[in-house]
Amino acid sequence: MTFRDRLSRIATDRNAILLALLGGLVYAVLAVIIAHNTPTLLDEGAYLTKGYWYVSGQYEMYGDYGPWDNQMPLAFLIPGAVQVWVAAGLRSARYFNVLLSLLLLGGVWLGAKRLSNPWWAAFAVWTLALNPITIQSYIYAATQILGALLLAWALAFAFDPERRFAQLAASVVLLALLVMTRITLIHVPLFFMIYFLWRDGLRTALKLAFIAGVVFITLNLLYWPGILDMWVRFLPITKVAPAAAQFEPPRGAENFWLVEADAISRLASFWYGVRFTFLPVLAILFGLFMLFARRLDPKSWQFKTAAVFYPMLLVLFWIHADASVSGTYCVFCFQGYLAFFAFLGVMLFAMLMHTGAAWRAGWPRVAFGWAAALSAVALLTGWGFATRAFWIDKVLSPLNVQRVFMVLRLPTASGFQRAFFWARDTYGLTDKTTLDFLMPFARQYGPAVIGLLIALALLALVALVRWGLARRGLAPRPYGQALMAALFGFALVLSPTPLMGLDYPVQRCGDVLAAQEEIGAGLRALVPEGALVFWGGFKSAAPLLYILDWAETYPSQVNGSYSFRLAGDDEELERYGFWSPTLRDRWLENADILLLTRTNNKIDAIPDHWQLIGQLPAQDACGSEGPLLVYANLSRP
């Protein structure tokens, strides 16, 4: 029996499904672990708290004098329903997201299978299972998991090989829900409609557009006209209807939260996103290359699928890079934004690899090889730059560099040593800071140089292996294809797992869920029923979840610094969901209870009439905010 025969006996659809299920099991285990040991973020606490208020009827969404409605309705209503119907607290929210994550895997698997085969579908599942950073993005009770889940199943239904109208209709309904969850994904339905028009014809596309429009308009009417708060910020509505200007943010509301980041930090944000989504980024790049390097029939459904959805990916990539890397709101959110849609790159890559289209010879093959080589250099150099935290802390510290010089015992007369001491004397450095003049370069660019050297080594290794195979009389794959396979192998090995993740940025901060519940029990004991609470925490307002049915709080505070404004009319700010220094001072006087952390919400000094009545644990074992201090207002009856 030949090797090919043995391989065909193993490579059955049943084994591929088992491999995918194993990937799902690995994902589930990691998701539960991450759900327990990852600290909560400000957005997570805000979504859950506001969702609870809206579902329970305490506040009206997009109404006056409520919380700041900075997202579309489903972003709040879905996690809020879990809080009201299951249990209020972080545990129910994160366990629910674990379930949604597994449903997401199912959508990715089905979509990839319909585009290719069960083996490539299993590959798509494992690209998610091997990436704890992306899993963490989905575990937070924010919009990443909701947006990704809706998009994955919209794609799976759209890729139905039998093109059953019911599944296509389900796809466009999910697209309407997608926009009602995350407004920044508004471009996605446009590309789907182009796809349906091109693939299925005008009549089918019009029917689907009508269904999507009815669902979308109906959902907007449920929150009309308040939902214009969202639309006026993303579309030029006021130019057509000047009356809509009343829904714009208050004039003169000067932002407190404006991130000032230098070019190096913004570059780092971009490459962190690429590094922690390395496999999907590779899939997007090489899928684009294959569109030109393989003989796809322009009339085939594969070509139509690639020609529509690759531009959609690039648009989404650009929009979210611009919003994070180039913005002032959340510079280091790029990786989290990629979690919304990056898996589609893997699905399309699987389709193009599975297609029977032949590879082009001549200049397309040469161009593919050059594109692969340049991509390897760029991506691995950027990958190295994105690992700078590891190299700075563990390898390139001044102490370690000093040790290298001591071990090498360079002779005093060497030219290198003379240049070294000349630089030290020229810049007036002390013995303690002898190497400080080297560190800026080493810290910023040294890791990138390491990545470049790895890239050059990989290029040489692939060439050497091909040469060796040719010497043995074997016919090696073209250089570009061989390098593509090597890059994917490199990406699999260096996925951001504990194995080879270097700095492995998934935080492990003890049992966060248990810590939150301990805080909640303490608050129930210390906060009187019906009390008015001033939230003085800097990060997540998740502790408030345990007393939302017990006490009241100022709704603008759950977004912390993001909703804090340095100037503006207080009446208008409070009506819109913002707060200010004067509102802070007024609320601080009127509140019954003050909850305060070391990194607090703009409180410089605690007035004398506040008395400390209890100290609760930090929200996580990493303790970035310190313990939660509970104060009572002695001036209140």
Secondary structure, DSSP 8 states (H G I E B T S, - for coil): --HHHHHHHH--HHHHHHHHHHHHHHHHHHHHHHHHHS---HHHHHHHHHHHHHHHTSS-TT-TTS----S-HHHHHHHHHHHHHT-SSHHHHHHHHHHHHHHHHHHHHHHHHHHS-HHHHHHHHHHHHT-HHHHHHHHSSSHHHHHHHHHHHHHHHHT-TT--HHHHHHHHHHHHHHHTT-GGGTTHHHHHHHHHHHHH-HHHHHHHHHHHHHHHHHHHHTTTTTTHHHHTTTS-HHHH-GGGGGGS--TT-EES------HHHHHHHHHHHHHTTHHHHHHHHHHHHHHHHB---TTSHHHHHHHHHHHHHHHHHHHHHHHHTT-SS-GGGHHHHHTTTTHHHHHHHHHHHHS---B--SHHHHHHHHHHHHHHHHHHHHHHHHTHHHIIIIISSHHHHHHHHHHHT--TTSHHHHHHHHHHHHTT--STTTTTTTHHHHHHTHHHHHHHHHHHHHHHHHHHHHHHHHHTT-----HHHHHHHHHHHHHHHTSSSTTT-TT------S-HHHHHHHHHHHHHHHS-TT-EEEEEBSS--GGGGGGTTT-EE-GGGGGGGGGBEEES-HHHHHHHT-B-HHHHHHHHHH-SEEEE-SSBSS-----TTEEEEEEE--SSTT-SS--EEEEEETT--
